[in-house]
């Protein structure tokens, strides 16, 4: 083992608009010995755009547990490694937690750069209280989904979660049944992208709006806490 240990850099990437990449993030990727990417093809567009020549390896939900030991070995040999996800901050509903935990457990250093994550602009755009909020990530697809929504009935904090276009109407219907149609909700779509929009109103009104639309894109749902 070399006397000089490497460092893991957790590097956020834009959630849609390439111009949101920070100068520091670009330089960190250029200086790294290796980039771990959730999807090397997706990250390839970003790296090409900013002329980042650093080699990449895939590191995603299906292989992260197998690759952790290899990454620890490289860090122990003095290699600096940057981790990126397809969009946003690694570890926030993206691969990252298990690697960070393993790096810290091995007494190696982690540096996390500040940057994009979709739920913060959606939360602010909702107009709901931001002093206390609960981030729920993605809801379970089936088992445990209804119980999760049920737990929000008496929750006073603002609730934020991600949803796919295929389950948006399902979530709104389940919330209408469980929380009541009058509870306020804000749905943001395609944040930072060309067709970004946000619809805010009662759950019933927002459900009616999306029921008549072609539902495409990536969604963040913000639910007002119980008064």
C-alpha positions in Angstrom: 0.0 0.0 0.0 1.3 3.4 -0.9 1.8 6.0 1.9 -0.4 8.4 -0.1 -4.1 7.4 -0.1 -6.6 8.3 -2.7 -9.9 10.1 -2.1 -13.4 9.4 -3.3 -15.1 12.5 -4.8 -18.9 12.4 -5.0 -19.7 14.7 -7.9 -23.2 15.9 -8.7 -24.2 16.3 -12.3 -27.0 18.3 -14.0 -30.5 17.0 -13.8 -31.3 18.2 -17.3 -29.5 21.3 -18.3 -25.8 20.8 -19.0 -25.0 24.4 -18.1 -25.7 23.7 -14.5 -22.4 21.8 -14.2 -20.0 23.7 -11.8 -16.4 24.7 -12.7 -15.2 22.8 -9.7 -17.1 19.6 -10.7 -15.6 19.7 -14.2 -12.1 20.1 -12.8 -12.6 17.4 -10.3 -13.6 14.9 -13.0 -10.6 16.0 -15.1 -8.2 15.5 -12.2 -9.5 12.1 -11.1 -7.8 8.9 -12.1 -11.1 7.1 -12.7 -14.8 8.0 -12.9 -17.4 5.6 -11.6 -20.6 6.2 -13.7 -24.1 4.8 -13.2 -24.3 4.5 -17.0 -21.1 5.2 -18.9 -23.1 6.0 -22.1 -25.2 8.6 -20.3 -22.2 10.2 -18.6 -20.3 10.0 -21.8 -22.4 12.8 -23.3 -21.6 15.1 -20.3 -17.9 14.2 -20.3 -17.6 14.8 -24.0 -19.3 18.1 -23.7 -16.8 19.3 -21.1 -13.8 17.6 -22.7 -13.1 15.3 -19.8 -10.7 12.6 -20.9 -10.7 10.5 -17.6 -11.5 6.8 -18.1 -14.9 5.6 -16.8 -16.2 2.4 -15.3 -19.8 1.4 -14.6 -21.0 1.5 -11.0 -24.7 1.0 -10.6 -27.3 -0.7 -8.4 -26.8 -4.1 -10.0 -23.0 -4.2 -9.6 -22.0 -1.8 -6.8 -21.7 -4.5 -4.1 -19.4 -6.6 -6.4 -17.2 -3.6 -7.2 -16.8 -2.0 -3.8 -13.7 -4.0 -2.8 -12.0 -3.1 -6.1 -12.7 0.6 -5.5 -11.3 0.4 -2.0 -8.2 -1.3 -3.4 -7.6 1.5 -5.9 -8.1 4.2 -3.3 -5.6 2.4 -1.0 -3.1 2.5 -3.9 -3.4 6.3 -4.1 -5.9 6.6 -6.9 -8.4 9.5 -6.8 -11.8 8.3 -7.9 -14.9 10.4 -8.8 -18.4 9.0 -8.7 -21.3 10.4 -10.7 -24.8 9.2 -11.3 -26.9 9.7 -14.5 -28.3 13.0 -13.1 -28.1 14.7 -9.7 -26.2 13.8 -6.6 -25.0 10.2 -6.1 -26.6 8.6 -3.0 -29.9 10.6 -3.4 -32.1 7.8 -4.9 -29.1 6.8 -6.9 -26.1 4.4 -6.3 -23.6 5.9 -3.8 -24.5 5.1 -0.2 -22.9 1.7 0.0 -19.6 2.9 -1.5 -19.4 6.0 0.8 -20.1 3.7 3.8 -17.4 1.3 2.7 -14.8 4.1 2.1 -15.4 5.5 5.5 -15.3 2.1 7.2 -11.8 1.7 5.6 -10.6 5.0 7.1 -10.4 6.6 3.6 -11.5 10.1 2.7 -14.7 11.2 1.0 -15.3 14.6 -0.4 -18.8 15.5 -1.5 -19.2 18.5 -3.9 -22.4 20.5 -3.7 -24.7 20.5 -6.7 -27.9 19.5 -8.4 -30.7 17.4 -6.9 -34.3 17.6 -8.3 -36.3 17.6 -5.1 -34.9 21.0 -3.8 -36.1 23.2 -6.7 -39.4 21.3 -6.7 -39.8 21.8 -2.9 -39.1 25.6 -3.2 -41.4 26.0 -6.3 -44.3 24.3 -4.4 -44.7 27.3 -2.1 -45.2 24.9 0.8 -43.2 25.2 4.1 -39.5 24.4 3.6 -38.3 24.7 7.2 -39.2 21.0 7.9 -39.7 18.4 5.2 -39.5 14.6 4.7 -37.8 13.2 1.7 -39.2 9.8 0.7 -37.2 9.0 -2.5 -39.2 6.6 -4.7 -42.2 4.9 -3.2 -42.3 1.1 -3.3 -43.8 -0.1 -6.6 -46.2 -2.6 -4.9 -45.7 -3.9 -1.3 -45.6 -1.2 1.3 -46.7 1.6 -1.0 -50.1 2.1 0.5 -48.7 1.9 4.1 -46.2 4.6 3.2 -48.9 7.0 2.0 -51.0 6.1 5.0 -48.2 7.3 7.3 -48.5 10.8 5.8 -52.1 11.3 7.1 -51.0 13.1 10.3 -47.6 14.2 9.1 -47.2 18.0 9.6 -44.0 18.2 7.6 -44.0 18.8 3.8 -43.4 15.5 2.0 -41.3 15.2 -1.2 -40.9 12.1 -3.4 -40.0 11.1 -6.9 -42.4 9.3 -9.3 -42.2 7.8 -12.7 -44.7 8.8 -15.5 -46.2 5.3 -15.4 -47.2 5.6 -11.7 -48.1 9.3 -11.4 -51.8 8.8 -11.7 -51.7 5.9 -9.3 -49.9 8.0 -6.7 -52.4 10.9 -7.0 -55.4 8.5 -6.8 -53.9 6.8 -3.7 -53.2 10.1 -2.0 -56.7 11.4 -2.8 -58.2 8.2 -1.2 -55.9 8.3 1.8 -55.1 12.0 2.5 -58.3 13.6 1.0 -58.8 15.4 -2.2 -58.4 18.8 -0.6 -54.8 18.3 0.5 -52.5 20.5 -1.5 -50.0 19.0 -3.8 -47.4 20.3 -6.3 -46.1 18.3 -9.2 -43.0 19.4 -11.1 -42.0 17.8 -14.4 -38.7 17.9 -16.3 -37.0 20.4 -14.0 -34.3 22.5 -15.7 -35.3 21.2 -19.1 -37.1 22.8 -22.1 -40.6 21.7 -21.1 -40.3 22.2 -17.4 -43.6 22.9 -15.7 -45.2 22.8 -12.2 -48.8 22.2 -11.4 -50.0 23.1 -7.9 -53.4 22.7 -6.4 -55.6 20.3 -4.5 -54.9 16.6 -5.1 -58.3 16.2 -6.9 -57.6 19.2 -9.2 -54.1 18.0 -10.0 -55.3 14.5 -10.7 -58.0 15.8 -13.0 -55.4 17.9 -14.9 -53.0 15.0 -15.5 -55.8 12.5 -16.2 -56.4 14.4 -19.5 -52.7 14.7 -20.5 -50.1 12.5 -22.1 -47.8 11.9 -19.2 -44.1 12.0 -20.0 -41.0 13.0 -18.3 -39.6 12.8 -14.8 -41.7 14.0 -11.8 -41.2 15.3 -8.3 -44.3 15.4 -6.1 -44.5 17.7 -3.1 -47.3 17.2 -0.6 -48.4 19.8 1.9 -48.2 18.6 5.5 -51.3 18.3 7.6 -52.2 21.6 9.2 
